Amino acid sequence: MTEQRPNILWYCTDQQRFDTIASLGNDYVHTPAIDGLVQSGTAFTHAYCQSPICTPSRSSFMTGLYPTRVHNTRNGNESFPGFPPLITKLIQQVGYTCGMIGKFHLQSSGHRTEPRLDDGFSYWRFSHAPRDDWSEGHDYADWVRDLGGDLDELRESEDRVPTSLHQTTWATEMALEFLNQQLDSSSPWLLNINVYDPHPPFIPPRSYAERFRAEDMPGPHFRSTDIAKQKKFASVDFQDDVRSPAEHEAFQIQALYYAMIAQIDDQFARILSWLDETGQRANTAIVFTSDHGEMLGDHGLMFKGCRFYEGLVRVPLIFSWPGHVAENLRSDALVELLDMSATMLELAGVQMPDYFQGRSLLPILRGDSSPDHWRDHVRCEYFDALDKHFTGGTGTFATMYRDARYKLSIYHDHGQGELYDLSEDPWEFEDLWESPEHQQVKAELIWRSFNDHVLKSTDVGSIRIAPM
């Protein structure tokens, strides 16, 4: 348990890749506020989400369990399991005032706004997506209408939704409202901000789009051989069909994606400035992350779905707390977003539940443990069971197992897989699945994947009270 319980500002973007921060090696983006966070704190450069799509990833880090263990493995679900409690509920129970702004997505928002859970939030400002699709309960759309805007009309206009009416700006305005409410409170707070960008559609305000030109972009990680490789996996669920960068207009999409991140950075800076101006920064632990990444044209794919390439499953993860978190530290250790969740519990003084599958990163953050190693391996899952009530399910089941050198992806119901030596091939072009020289490695990784994750994460039911 930490000696001092800080406020916790938890900023989560949607569908932001790991390689989108200037100070961590991207020369094409503009992220001065996030760069400042990197310099003042610790950045985990090899952080992995537990599913490459929204709901299972968010369900995982909101509970501390892998998606299959929490029984919430796909988007579009009617309801959320009753156990375990959300981490925000556990944090609220130890005296924190908790706020949630933006997207939550542990349940479907199709044809309704997402039902509330016993989530621990006393402040709730909801926006599933920056559209006006819901007749009630969508706080962002109500805010735009109150300001005289029409989201449907603006989204289709040449200039798009201006910054003044953008969902990212609305999230900042709501954040400042919550934070100002806490100034006279003696209780610590946790604020979970969930902006929708840089999630598709890629439609930043024109003022941001004009700052990034397609001809200046580096483009996707793509080889012509990717087309044939991806066609082998055509039956494996994905949002997009394989196409060349030209067919995808991938350079232009990348420019728009970076424009969206630039706007996020500007709005994030406003919140950081408030912390500085009010003297709250010294006792606020800041966490910056995303739920999963985006293919962005890599290997001929756009958007997300059942693949486990680095751009899709590796995400930003940065911690900052002056005087308590190591400054300007880059950790290459393999970590999971489950570990982020465990870290926030320990920061808040919550006793770690015995079922929790994450491990607090505070030993690295405090300098008590080497930043070079944390987990021997990380796991990511995609389970979309067929549902007799819904015709859109694919029945795709897949897992990723990544250690310090190799990444194994298995599409279990398709009899296919991929194997990459990331030490030699970091962008995953040379598939070793069929390589005769790597069959022993593949067999060992399949065994370890089963032994290290499937067996150890299986829910065996209630406690045992007798031998029979």
C-alpha positions as CSV (number, residue, x, y, z in Angstrom):
1,M,0.0,0.0,0.0
2,T,1.3,3.4,-0.9
3,E,2.0,5.8,2.1
4,Q,0.3,8.8,0.4
5,R,-2.9,8.5,-1.6
6,P,-2.8,10.8,-4.6
7,N,-5.5,12.1,-6.8
8,I,-5.6,10.0,-10.0
9,L,-6.1,11.6,-13.4
10,W,-6.7,8.7,-15.9
11,Y,-6.8,9.9,-19.5
12,C,-7.7,7.1,-22.0
13,T,-7.9,7.8,-25.7
14,D,-9.6,5.4,-28.1
15,Q,-7.7,3.4,-30.8
16,Q,-4.3,5.2,-30.4
17,R,-1.2,3.2,-31.4
18,F,1.9,3.1,-29.3
19,D,4.0,4.9,-31.9
20,T,2.2,8.2,-32.0
21,I,4.2,10.3,-29.4
22,A,7.0,12.6,-30.6
23,S,9.3,12.2,-27.6
24,L,9.1,8.4,-28.0
25,G,10.4,8.4,-31.6
26,N,7.7,9.7,-34.0
27,D,9.0,12.8,-35.9
28,Y,5.7,13.4,-37.7
29,V,3.2,13.9,-34.8
30,H,2.8,17.0,-32.6
31,T,2.4,16.0,-28.9
32,P,4.1,18.6,-26.6
33,A,1.8,18.0,-23.7
34,I,2.2,14.2,-23.8
35,D,6.0,14.7,-24.4
36,G,6.1,16.7,-21.2
37,L,4.4,13.9,-19.4
38,V,7.0,11.5,-20.7
39,Q,9.8,13.8,-19.5
40,S,8.2,14.1,-16.0
41,G,7.4,10.5,-15.6
42,T,7.8,6.9,-16.8
43,A,6.8,5.6,-20.2
44,F,6.3,1.9,-20.8
45,T,7.2,1.4,-24.5
46,H,5.9,-2.2,-24.6
47,A,2.5,-2.1,-23.0
48,Y,-0.1,-4.4,-24.5
49,C,-3.9,-4.4,-24.4
50,Q,-5.7,-7.6,-23.6
51,S,-8.0,-7.5,-26.7
52,P,-7.7,-5.6,-30.0
53,I,-11.3,-4.3,-29.8
54,C,-13.0,-1.9,-27.4
55,T,-15.4,-3.7,-25.0
56,P,-13.2,-6.7,-24.0
57,S,-10.1,-4.5,-23.6
58,R,-12.0,-2.0,-21.4
59,S,-13.7,-4.8,-19.5
60,S,-10.3,-6.3,-18.8
61,F,-8.6,-3.2,-17.4
62,M,-11.8,-2.2,-15.5
63,T,-11.8,-5.5,-13.7
64,G,-8.2,-6.7,-13.6
65,L,-9.1,-10.0,-15.4
66,Y,-8.5,-11.2,-18.9
67,P,-11.6,-10.9,-21.1
68,T,-12.3,-14.6,-21.2
69,R,-12.1,-14.7,-17.4
70,V,-14.5,-11.8,-16.9
71,H,-16.8,-13.3,-19.6
72,N,-17.1,-10.2,-21.7
73,T,-15.2,-10.9,-24.9
74,R,-16.9,-8.9,-27.7
75,N,-18.5,-5.7,-28.6
76,G,-22.3,-5.3,-28.7
77,N,-23.1,-7.2,-25.5
78,E,-26.5,-6.8,-23.9
79,S,-25.2,-6.7,-20.3
80,F,-22.1,-6.9,-18.1
81,P,-21.3,-9.7,-15.7
82,G,-22.1,-9.0,-12.0
83,F,-18.6,-10.0,-10.9
84,P,-15.9,-8.8,-10.3
85,P,-16.5,-5.2,-9.1
86,L,-15.0,-2.5,-11.3
87,I,-11.7,-1.0,-10.1
88,T,-13.4,2.4,-9.8
89,K,-16.0,0.8,-7.4
90,L,-13.1,-0.5,-5.3
91,I,-11.4,2.8,-5.3
92,Q,-14.6,4.6,-4.4
93,Q,-15.1,2.3,-1.4
94,V,-11.8,3.4,0.1
95,G,-12.9,7.1,0.1
96,Y,-12.3,8.5,-3.4
97,T,-14.7,10.7,-5.3
98,C,-14.8,9.2,-8.8
99,G,-15.8,10.8,-12.1
100,M,-16.2,9.4,-15.6
101,I,-16.3,11.4,-18.8
102,G,-16.9,10.1,-22.3
103,K,-16.9,6.6,-23.6
104,F,-17.3,3.6,-21.2
105,H,-18.3,0.7,-23.5
106,L,-18.5,-2.3,-21.2
107,Q,-21.9,-2.9,-22.7
108,S,-23.5,-2.1,-26.0
109,S,-24.7,1.4,-26.8
110,G,-26.5,0.2,-29.9
111,H,-30.1,1.5,-30.0
112,R,-29.7,2.9,-26.4
113,T,-27.2,4.7,-24.2
114,E,-25.1,2.4,-22.2
115,P,-26.9,1.3,-18.9
116,R,-25.1,2.3,-15.7
117,L,-23.5,-0.3,-13.5
118,D,-22.5,-0.2,-9.9
119,D,-19.4,1.6,-11.1
120,G,-18.4,3.9,-8.2
121,F,-18.8,7.1,-10.2
122,S,-20.7,10.0,-8.5
123,Y,-19.9,12.2,-11.5
124,W,-21.0,10.8,-14.9
125,R,-20.9,12.6,-18.2
126,F,-21.5,10.1,-21.0
127,S,-20.6,10.1,-24.7
128,H,-20.3,6.8,-26.5
129,A,-19.5,8.4,-29.9
130,P,-19.5,11.9,-31.3
131,R,-22.8,11.5,-33.1
132,D,-26.4,12.5,-32.3
133,D,-27.9,9.0,-32.4
134,W,-29.5,8.8,-29.0
135,S,-32.8,10.6,-28.0
136,E,-31.7,10.9,-24.4
137,G,-28.8,10.2,-22.1
138,H,-26.0,11.3,-24.4
139,D,-24.5,14.2,-22.6
140,Y,-22.1,15.4,-25.3
141,A,-24.9,15.7,-28.0
142,D,-27.0,17.6,-25.5
143,W,-24.1,20.0,-24.9
144,V,-23.7,20.6,-28.6
145,R,-27.4,21.3,-29.0
146,D,-27.4,23.7,-26.1
147,L,-24.6,25.6,-27.8
148,G,-26.7,25.8,-31.0
149,G,-24.8,23.1,-33.0
150,D,-26.1,20.2,-35.1
151,L,-23.7,17.3,-34.9
152,D,-25.1,15.5,-38.0
153,E,-24.8,18.6,-40.1
154,L,-21.4,19.5,-38.8
155,R,-19.9,16.1,-39.4
156,E,-20.9,16.2,-43.0
157,S,-19.7,19.8,-43.6
158,E,-16.4,20.7,-45.3
159,D,-14.9,22.0,-42.0
160,R,-16.2,19.1,-39.9
161,V,-17.0,19.6,-36.2
162,P,-15.0,22.7,-35.0
163,T,-12.8,22.4,-32.0
164,S,-15.2,24.6,-30.0
165,L,-17.9,21.9,-30.3
166,H,-15.7,18.8,-30.6
167,Q,-16.1,15.8,-28.3
168,T,-12.5,16.1,-27.2
169,T,-13.1,19.7,-26.1
170,W,-16.4,18.8,-24.4
171,A,-14.4,16.1,-22.4
172,T,-12.0,18.8,-21.2
173,E,-14.8,21.2,-20.2
174,M,-16.5,18.4,-18.2
175,A,-13.1,17.5,-16.7
176,L,-12.6,21.1,-15.5
177,E,-16.1,21.1,-14.1
178,F,-15.4,18.0,-12.1
179,L,-12.0,19.2,-10.9
180,N,-13.3,22.6,-9.8
181,Q,-15.9,20.8,-7.7
182,Q,-13.1,18.9,-5.9
183,L,-11.1,22.0,-4.9
184,D,-12.8,22.3,-1.5
185,S,-13.0,18.6,-0.8
186,S,-10.9,16.8,1.7
187,S,-11.3,13.5,-0.2
188,P,-9.0,12.3,-2.9
189,W,-10.4,12.0,-6.4
190,L,-10.1,9.8,-9.5
191,L,-11.2,11.2,-12.9
192,N,-11.4,8.8,-15.8
193,I,-11.5,10.7,-19.1
194,N,-12.4,8.7,-22.2
195,V,-12.2,10.7,-25.5
196,Y,-13.4,9.1,-28.7
197,D,-10.5,10.2,-30.9
198,P,-8.4,9.1,-32.7
199,H,-11.1,6.4,-33.5
200,P,-12.5,6.3,-37.0
201,P,-14.0,8.0,-38.9
202,F,-10.9,10.1,-39.4
203,I,-12.6,13.6,-39.4
204,P,-10.6,16.1,-37.3
205,P,-11.6,19.8,-37.5
206,R,-10.4,21.4,-40.7
207,S,-8.1,23.7,-38.7
208,Y,-6.2,20.6,-37.5
209,A,-6.4,18.6,-40.7
210,E,-4.7,21.4,-42.6
211,R,-1.6,21.1,-40.3
212,F,-0.7,17.6,-41.5
213,R,-0.2,16.8,-45.2
214,A,-0.3,13.3,-46.8
215,E,2.9,13.9,-48.7
216,D,4.8,14.5,-45.5
217,M,3.7,11.2,-43.9
218,P,5.9,8.1,-43.6
219,G,3.0,5.8,-44.5
220,P,2.2,2.3,-43.2
221,H,4.4,-0.6,-42.6
222,F,3.6,-2.5,-45.8
223,R,5.1,-4.9,-48.4
224,S,3.5,-6.1,-51.5
225,T,3.6,-9.7,-50.1
226,D,1.1,-8.5,-47.4
227,I,-1.7,-8.7,-49.8
228,A,-1.4,-12.5,-50.4
229,K,-0.6,-13.1,-46.7
230,Q,-3.8,-11.3,-45.5
231,K,-5.9,-13.1,-48.1
232,K,-5.0,-16.4,-46.3
233,F,-6.8,-14.9,-43.3
234,A,-9.8,-13.6,-45.2
235,S,-12.2,-15.8,-43.1
236,V,-10.8,-14.4,-39.8
237,D,-12.9,-11.5,-38.5
238,F,-11.7,-8.0,-39.3
239,Q,-13.4,-4.7,-40.0
240,D,-11.6,-4.0,-43.3
241,D,-10.6,-5.8,-46.5
242,V,-6.9,-6.1,-47.4
243,R,-5.9,-3.3,-49.7
244,S,-2.7,-1.5,-50.9
245,P,-1.7,1.9,-49.3
246,A,-2.9,3.7,-52.4
247,E,-6.3,2.0,-52.3
248,H,-6.6,2.8,-48.6
249,E,-5.4,6.4,-49.1
250,A,-3.3,5.4,-46.2
251,F,-1.0,8.5,-46.3
252,Q,-3.9,10.8,-46.1
253,I,-5.6,8.7,-43.3
254,Q,-2.3,8.9,-41.4
255,A,-2.2,12.7,-41.7
256,L,-5.8,12.9,-40.4
257,Y,-5.1,10.5,-37.6
258,Y,-2.1,12.6,-36.5
259,A,-4.3,15.7,-36.7
260,M,-6.7,14.1,-34.2
261,I,-3.9,13.3,-31.8
262,A,-2.7,16.9,-32.0
263,Q,-6.1,18.1,-30.9
264,I,-6.1,15.5,-28.1
265,D,-2.7,16.9,-27.0
266,D,-3.9,20.5,-27.0
267,Q,-7.0,19.6,-24.9
268,F,-4.9,17.4,-22.5
269,A,-2.6,20.4,-22.0
270,R,-5.6,22.4,-20.7
271,I,-6.2,19.9,-18.0
272,L,-2.5,19.7,-17.1
273,S,-2.4,23.5,-16.9
274,W,-5.3,23.5,-14.5
275,L,-3.4,21.1,-12.2
276,D,-0.4,23.4,-12.3
277,E,-2.4,26.6,-11.7
278,T,-4.3,25.2,-8.8
279,G,-1.3,23.5,-7.1
280,Q,-2.9,20.1,-7.6
281,R,-0.1,18.6,-9.8
282,A,2.1,17.7,-6.8
283,N,-0.5,15.3,-5.4
284,T,-1.9,14.0,-8.7
285,A,-0.8,10.7,-10.3
286,I,-1.5,11.0,-14.0
287,V,-2.0,8.0,-16.2
288,F,-2.2,8.3,-20.0
289,T,-3.1,5.3,-22.2
290,S,-5.5,3.9,-24.9
291,D,-7.7,0.9,-25.1
292,H,-6.1,-0.6,-28.2
293,G,-4.4,0.6,-31.4
294,E,-5.2,1.0,-35.1
295,M,-3.8,-0.8,-38.1
296,L,-3.5,2.5,-40.1
297,G,-2.7,0.6,-43.3
298,D,-0.1,-1.7,-41.9
299,H,0.0,-5.0,-43.7
300,G,-2.8,-3.8,-46.0
301,L,-5.4,-3.4,-43.2
302,M,-7.2,-0.4,-41.7
303,F,-9.2,-0.2,-38.5
304,K,-9.3,-3.2,-36.1
305,G,-10.4,-6.7,-35.5
306,C,-8.9,-10.2,-35.1
307,R,-5.2,-9.5,-35.7
308,F,-2.4,-9.0,-33.2
309,Y,0.1,-6.8,-35.1
310,E,2.1,-4.3,-33.0
311,G,0.2,-1.3,-34.2
312,L,-3.1,-2.8,-33.0
313,V,-2.2,-4.3,-29.7
314,R,0.6,-2.1,-28.4
315,V,-0.5,1.1,-26.8
316,P,0.8,4.2,-25.0
317,L,1.2,3.9,-21.2
318,I,2.7,6.7,-19.2
319,F,2.7,7.5,-15.5
320,S,3.6,10.8,-13.9
321,W,3.6,11.9,-10.2
322,P,6.2,14.4,-9.2
323,G,8.6,13.1,-6.5
324,H,7.0,9.7,-6.5
325,V,7.4,8.3,-10.1
326,A,10.8,8.1,-11.8
327,E,11.3,11.0,-14.2
328,N,12.2,10.7,-17.9
329,L,12.4,6.9,-17.6
330,R,11.6,4.7,-20.6
331,S,10.9,1.1,-19.7
332,D,11.0,-1.6,-22.4
333,A,9.6,-4.2,-20.1
334,L,6.6,-6.3,-21.3
335,V,3.6,-5.0,-19.4
336,E,-0.2,-5.4,-19.8
337,L,-3.0,-2.9,-19.2
338,L,-4.0,-5.2,-16.3
339,D,-0.8,-4.0,-14.7
340,M,-2.0,-0.4,-15.1
341,S,-5.2,-1.3,-13.3
342,A,-3.3,-3.0,-10.4
343,T,-1.0,0.1,-10.1
344,M,-4.0,2.4,-9.7
345,L,-5.4,0.2,-7.0
346,E,-2.2,0.3,-5.1
347,L,-1.9,4.0,-5.5
348,A,-5.4,4.4,-4.0
349,G,-4.6,2.1,-1.1
350,V,-6.9,-0.7,-2.2
351,Q,-6.0,-4.2,-0.9
352,M,-5.3,-6.2,-4.1
353,P,-8.1,-8.7,-4.6
354,D,-6.9,-12.4,-4.7
355,Y,-8.5,-12.9,-8.1
356,F,-6.7,-10.0,-9.7
357,Q,-4.5,-10.9,-12.7
358,G,-2.6,-7.6,-13.0
359,R,0.6,-6.7,-11.1
360,S,1.3,-3.2,-9.8
361,L,4.0,-1.4,-11.6
362,L,5.0,0.7,-8.6
363,P,8.3,-1.1,-8.1
364,I,9.4,0.1,-11.5
365,L,7.9,3.6,-11.1
366,R,9.6,4.1,-7.7
367,G,12.9,2.8,-8.9
368,D,12.8,-0.3,-6.7
369,S,12.8,-2.8,-9.6
370,S,14.6,-2.9,-13.0
371,P,12.7,-1.2,-15.8
372,D,14.1,-3.8,-18.2
373,H,11.9,-6.7,-17.2
374,W,8.4,-7.1,-15.7
375,R,6.6,-10.0,-17.4
376,D,8.0,-12.9,-19.2
377,H,5.1,-12.8,-21.6
378,V,1.9,-10.9,-22.4
379,R,-1.5,-12.1,-23.7
380,C,-4.1,-10.7,-26.0
381,E,-7.5,-12.4,-26.9
382,Y,-10.2,-12.2,-29.5
383,F,-13.2,-14.4,-28.8
384,D,-16.4,-13.7,-30.7
385,A,-18.7,-16.6,-30.0
386,L,-21.7,-17.1,-32.3
387,D,-25.0,-16.0,-30.8
388,K,-28.3,-17.5,-31.8
389,H,-29.9,-14.1,-31.2
390,F,-27.6,-12.1,-33.4
391,T,-26.6,-13.0,-37.0
392,G,-23.5,-10.8,-37.0
393,G,-21.2,-12.9,-34.9
394,T,-18.3,-14.7,-36.6
395,G,-17.4,-17.4,-34.2
396,T,-13.7,-16.3,-34.4
397,F,-11.5,-17.4,-31.5
398,A,-7.9,-16.3,-31.4
399,T,-5.1,-15.6,-28.9
400,M,-1.7,-13.9,-29.0
401,Y,1.3,-14.9,-26.8
402,R,4.3,-12.7,-26.9
403,D,7.6,-13.1,-25.0
404,A,10.7,-11.1,-25.2
405,R,11.6,-12.4,-28.6
406,Y,8.7,-14.1,-30.4
407,K,5.0,-13.4,-31.0
408,L,2.7,-16.3,-31.6
409,S,-0.9,-15.6,-32.9
410,I,-3.3,-18.5,-33.3
411,Y,-6.7,-18.4,-35.1
412,H,-8.0,-21.4,-33.3
413,D,-11.1,-22.0,-35.2
414,H,-9.4,-21.5,-38.6
415,G,-6.4,-23.9,-38.2
416,Q,-4.0,-21.0,-38.9
417,G,-1.5,-18.9,-37.1
418,E,1.4,-16.5,-37.4
419,L,4.8,-16.5,-35.8
420,Y,7.3,-13.7,-35.8
421,D,10.8,-13.2,-34.4
422,L,10.4,-9.6,-33.2
423,S,14.1,-9.2,-32.5
424,E,14.9,-9.6,-36.2
425,D,11.5,-8.6,-37.7
426,P,9.9,-5.9,-35.4
427,W,7.2,-5.0,-38.0
428,E,6.2,-8.6,-38.6
429,F,6.8,-9.2,-42.3
430,E,8.4,-12.6,-42.2
431,D,5.9,-15.2,-41.0
432,L,7.7,-18.2,-39.5
433,W,4.5,-20.3,-38.9
434,E,5.5,-22.8,-41.7
435,S,9.2,-22.4,-41.3
436,P,10.8,-25.9,-40.8
437,E,13.5,-24.4,-38.7
438,H,11.0,-22.9,-36.3
439,Q,8.6,-25.8,-35.7
440,Q,10.1,-26.6,-32.3
441,V,9.9,-23.0,-31.3
442,K,6.3,-22.9,-32.4
443,A,5.4,-26.0,-30.5
444,E,7.1,-24.7,-27.3
445,L,5.2,-21.3,-27.6
446,I,1.9,-23.1,-28.1
447,W,2.5,-25.2,-25.0
448,R,3.6,-22.1,-23.0
449,S,0.6,-20.2,-24.2
450,F,-1.7,-22.9,-22.9
451,N,0.1,-23.6,-19.7
452,D,0.9,-20.0,-18.7
453,H,-2.4,-18.5,-19.6
454,V,-5.3,-20.9,-20.3
455,L,-4.7,-23.0,-17.3
456,K,-3.8,-20.2,-14.9
457,S,-6.6,-17.9,-16.0
458,T,-9.5,-20.4,-16.1
459,D,-12.3,-19.7,-13.7
460,V,-12.8,-22.9,-11.7
461,G,-16.0,-21.7,-9.9
462,S,-16.8,-21.2,-6.3
463,I,-14.5,-22.0,-3.3
464,R,-14.0,-25.6,-2.4
465,I,-15.3,-26.7,1.0
466,A,-15.0,-30.5,0.9
467,P,-13.2,-33.3,-1.0
468,M,-16.5,-34.4,-2.6
